[in-house]
């Protein structure tokens, strides 16, 4: 069945819409803007509705967050059957992830929701509000894709292990940097984030020259760096920008995000194609498979 996911150019539109409400340092579960999407929802297919509303009841009535997550994930996995309902499930998952401190995962779910329902004003408005709150939310350990920062590579030469440790330190530095979508610091923060990302990617490329597990892990990290940067570039432009300047900046950021997502997908594929001991490479490959799916969904190529 052909995918109904829209390309990232439509995803980015949510990041450039006018933001309503003030950003908060944490995301509240059951934000009123998120709750409003259900009142405006079009009638879903009966099978899809059953799973979604069961998850909704687990979420807001019984408080069973684990069951709610599972139900929302199942609805999102059937996005081809009912993209509008899947978009609502993605937003509710993003709300839960944000409340749990998983900022990066929440941001990606918001982007997915916007891509699934580009013509749904309720979804788009809720996505804008939720993303505005996530921008300043504190990061948690789950902000790093795949194995934790500082993971070791069993069996690689000592010099490669040392180079990988240095690259991991550069990765941690990238995650500490935040874009500042205010006029005075916008261009500076974007350039700084891009430079830090490229520096970390270069460090991992040096590790990837060694075949086997080193290349598997390094290529995965390269993909994750570009993937995260693409998601970070979806933000609300300062309202004081001149309309012409804002339009040009939107186009520039949109092109950059698409390019970084493509680089991420290419790196994930190299990771998956490399030969390495299964037991050692499994955590990196599982993460690469998951994140490649996510990148392709945002690009509209899956």
C-alpha positions in Angstrom: 0.0 0.0 0.0 1.4 3.4 -0.8 2.4 5.5 2.1 0.2 8.5 3.1 3.0 10.2 4.9 3.7 13.7 3.6 7.2 15.0 2.8 9.2 17.0 5.3 8.5 20.2 3.5 4.9 20.0 4.9 6.3 18.9 8.3 8.3 22.1 8.5 5.3 24.2 8.0 4.2 23.6 11.6 7.5 24.9 12.9 7.1 28.2 11.0 3.5 28.9 12.0 2.8 31.6 14.5 3.1 30.3 18.1 0.2 30.7 20.5 0.8 30.8 24.2 4.0 31.2 26.2 6.7 28.4 26.3 7.0 26.5 29.6 10.0 24.7 31.0 8.1 21.5 31.2 5.3 19.9 29.3 2.0 19.3 31.1 0.1 16.1 30.5 -3.3 16.6 29.0 -2.6 20.2 27.9 -5.8 21.9 26.9 -4.6 22.4 23.3 -3.9 18.7 23.0 -7.3 17.7 24.5 -9.1 20.0 22.0 -8.0 17.9 19.0 -10.4 15.1 20.0 -13.5 17.4 19.9 -12.5 18.4 16.3 -11.6 14.9 15.1 -13.3 13.6 12.0 -15.1 10.3 12.3 -12.4 7.5 12.2 -12.7 4.0 10.9 -14.4 1.8 13.5 -11.4 -0.5 14.0 -8.9 2.3 14.4 -11.3 4.2 16.7 -11.6 1.2 19.0 -7.9 1.1 19.7 -7.5 4.8 20.0 -10.3 5.5 22.3 -9.3 2.5 24.5 -5.9 4.2 24.8 -7.5 7.5 25.5 -9.5 6.1 28.4 -6.4 4.4 29.8 -4.6 7.8 29.5 -7.1 10.2 31.0 -9.5 8.1 33.0 -7.7 5.1 34.6 -4.2 6.7 34.5 -2.6 3.5 33.0 0.1 5.2 31.1 1.7 2.0 29.9 -1.5 0.8 28.3 -2.2 4.2 26.8 1.3 4.3 25.2 0.8 0.9 23.7 -2.6 1.9 22.3 -1.4 5.1 20.9 1.7 3.4 19.4 -0.6 0.8 17.8 -2.8 3.5 16.2 0.3 5.3 14.9 1.6 2.1 13.4 -1.6 2.0 11.3 -1.1 5.5 9.9 -1.8 4.3 6.4 -5.3 3.2 7.4 -6.3 6.4 9.2 -3.7 9.2 9.1 -5.9 11.7 10.9 -6.4 9.5 13.9 -2.7 8.5 13.8 -1.8 12.2 14.0 -3.9 12.6 17.2 -2.2 9.5 18.7 1.2 11.0 17.8 0.3 14.2 19.6 -0.9 12.3 22.7 2.3 10.3 22.7 4.3 13.5 22.4 2.5 14.9 25.4 3.3 11.8 27.5 7.0 11.8 26.3 7.4 15.5 27.1 6.0 15.0 30.6 8.5 12.2 31.1 11.4 14.4 30.0 11.9 12.7 26.7 12.2 15.9 24.7 13.7 14.6 21.6 11.2 11.8 21.2 8.4 14.2 21.8 9.6 16.7 19.2 9.8 13.9 16.6 6.3 12.8 17.4 5.0 16.3 16.9 6.7 16.5 13.5 5.1 13.2 12.6 1.7 14.4 13.6 2.0 17.5 11.5 3.1 15.4 8.5 0.2 13.0 8.9 -2.5 15.7 8.9 -1.2 18.8 7.0 -4.8 20.0 6.3 -6.2 19.5 9.8 -6.2 22.9 11.6 -6.8 21.4 15.0 -3.8 19.1 14.7 -1.6 21.8 13.3 -2.5 24.3 16.0 -2.0 21.7 18.8 1.4 20.7 17.2 2.5 24.4 17.2 1.6 24.9 20.9 3.1 21.6 22.1 6.3 22.2 20.2 6.6 25.7 21.6 6.5 24.2 25.1 9.0 21.4 24.2 11.6 23.9 22.9 12.5 25.0 26.5 11.8 21.7 28.2 14.7 20.1 30.1 16.5 17.2 28.4 16.6 13.7 29.8 18.8 10.7 29.1 16.4 9.6 26.4 17.4 12.6 24.3 20.3 10.6 23.0 19.4 8.1 20.3 20.5 4.5 20.6 23.0 3.2 23.2 24.0 5.6 25.9 26.8 8.1 25.4 30.0 6.6 26.6 29.1 3.0 25.4 32.2 0.8 24.8 33.0 -1.2 21.7 34.2 -4.7 22.7 37.1 -6.1 20.8 38.2 -2.9 18.9 41.8 -1.8 19.0 42.8 0.6 21.8 43.4 3.5 19.5 39.9 3.1 17.9 38.3 2.8 21.4 40.0 6.1 22.4 38.9 7.8 19.2 35.4 6.6 19.7 35.4 8.0 23.3 36.5 11.4 22.0 33.7 11.3 19.4 31.2 10.4 22.2 32.4 13.5 24.1 31.7 15.6 21.0 28.3 14.1 20.8 27.5 15.1 24.4 28.6 18.6 23.6 26.2 18.7 20.7 23.3 17.7 22.9 24.1 20.4 25.4 23.7 23.1 22.8 20.2 24.5 22.2 18.9 26.6 19.3 17.7 30.0 20.4 14.7 31.1 18.2 15.0 34.8 19.2 16.1 37.4 16.7 19.3 38.4 18.5 20.7 34.9 18.8 19.0 33.0 15.9 21.7 32.8 13.3 24.5 32.4 15.8 22.9 29.5 17.6 22.0 27.7 14.3 25.6 28.1 13.0 27.0 26.9 16.3 24.8 23.9 16.4 25.7 23.0 12.8 29.4 23.4 13.4 29.3 21.3 16.6 27.3 18.6 14.7 29.8 18.5 11.8 32.7 18.3 14.2 31.2 15.3 16.0 30.4 13.7 12.6 34.0 14.1 11.5 35.2 12.4 14.7 32.9 9.5 14.1 34.0 9.2 10.4 37.6 8.7 11.6 36.4 5.8 13.7 34.3 4.4 10.8 37.5 3.9 8.8 37.9 0.8 10.9 35.6 -1.9 9.6 33.3 -4.1 11.7 31.7 -2.9 15.0 33.5 0.4 15.0 31.9 1.3 11.6 28.5 0.1 12.7 28.5 2.2 15.9 30.1 5.3 14.3 27.8 5.4 11.3 24.8 5.0 13.6 26.0 8.0 15.7 26.6 10.1 12.5 23.0 9.3 11.4 21.7 10.3 14.8 23.5 13.6 14.8 22.0 14.6 11.5 18.6 13.3 12.4 18.5 15.3 15.6 19.7 18.4 13.8 17.0 18.2 11.2 14.4 17.9 14.0 15.9 20.9 15.9 15.7 23.1 12.8 11.9 23.0 13.0 11.2 25.9 15.3 9.0 29.0 15.4 10.5 32.1 13.8 10.8 35.3 15.8 7.6 37.3 15.2 9.6 40.5 14.7 11.2 39.3 11.5 10.2 41.1 8.3 7.9 39.0 6.2 10.4 38.7 3.3 13.2 37.8 5.6 11.1 35.2 7.3 10.1 33.6 4.0 13.7 33.3 2.9 14.7 31.9 6.3 11.9 29.3 6.1 13.1 28.1 2.8 16.7 27.9 3.9 15.9 26.0 7.1 13.5 23.7 5.2 16.2 22.8 2.7 18.8 22.2 5.4 16.4 20.0 7.4 15.7 17.9 4.3 19.4 17.6 3.5 20.3 16.5 7.1 17.5 13.9 7.1 18.9 12.4 3.9 22.4 12.3 5.4 20.9 10.6 8.4 19.2 7.9 6.4 22.4 7.3 4.3 24.4 6.8 7.5 21.8 4.4 9.0 21.9 2.3 5.9 25.7 2.0 6.0 25.4 1.0 9.7 22.9 -1.8 8.8 25.0 -3.0 5.8 28.3 -3.4 7.7 29.4 -6.8 8.8 30.1 -7.2 12.6 29.6 -9.7 15.4 25.8 -10.0 15.9 25.9 -9.8 19.7 28.0 -6.7 19.8 26.3 -4.9 16.9 22.7 -5.7 17.8 22.0 -2.6 19.9 23.3 -0.3 17.2 21.5 -2.1 14.4 18.1 -2.2 16.2 18.4 1.6 16.9 19.4 2.2 13.2 16.4 0.2 11.9 14.1 2.2 14.1 15.6 5.6 13.3 15.8 4.9 9.6 12.1 4.2 9.6 11.5 7.5 11.4 13.7 9.5 9.0 12.0 7.9 6.0 8.6 8.6 7.4 9.5 12.3 7.8 11.0 12.5 4.3 7.9 10.8 2.9 9.9 8.0 1.3 8.6 5.1 3.3 
